[in-house]
Amino acid sequence: MKQPRYKRVLLKLSGEALMGDQSFGIAPDMLAYVAEEIKKPHDNGVQLAIVVGGGNIFRGVKASSFGMERTSADHMGMLATVINSLALQDALEKKGVQTRVQTAISMHEVAEPYILRRALRHLEKGRVVIFAAGTGNPYFTTDTAAVLRAEEVHAEVLLKATKVDGLYDADPATHPDATFIPNTSYMKVLEKQLRVMDMTAISLAMDNGLPLVVFDLKKAGNIYRVICGDQVGTQISNSCP
Ligand code: UDP
């Protein structure tokens, strides 16, 4: 068994990752698959913090475009991430992985509040910590929340699990000759507006030198491969061309 390269990582899962082939909500088989993928590095001693999105249930920006007050819409979006976090917690605990959910919006009966020192203690004890409710503030995304929490817990890398296998110089769906980009810099992502994460998230990662890896969640074993340092997906860092 290959040894992990990283001791502490932050995994960002979009809400859509839990949707599977459905157009809304949580697909039980996808949830079980994701939990199994997370269990592997956990069982090999890797400390895992997770940020889950909410796009499979509710997106603030979309609702505000229909006329809803943006702050209310974003509060609903953040609550959607709590629903996903609880679902992931349940799936992980069914597989014997100890977890804690911490929310950036207090709801004591449901989950712990976000307290950094407590989160660190959980990680040291080998519990998977799921950060829910994004940053707790409207006008942000869970990508930005993921970078923020990764910095706070001193994760060595942020793993952005998506439905694509990484970055291309053009959209491979419409440009069959698009070239895959294995390594790139934050600046290139910003300049070329490669929509892998929102600009705020990329800028925050760049300012703090947090390496990012964008990879395909649906290929079994990918999370562990990335954690072992295999060349999977696209790496974004300061040292890349
Ligand atoms: N959200 C927010 N503040 C945050 C994080 C998320 O207001 O710090 C809201 C926002 O409305 C967003 C929704 O939560 O649309 C779901 O998050 P996101 O769109 O990032 O989820 P993903 O695309 O990863 O599924």
Residues whose N, C-alpha, C, O or C-beta is under 5 A from the ligand:
A	BS01	UDP	L13 S14 G15 E16 G53 G54 G55 N56 F58 R59 G60 V61 A73 D74 H75 G77 M78 A133 G134 T135 G136 N137 P138 Y139 F140 T141 T142 D143 A145
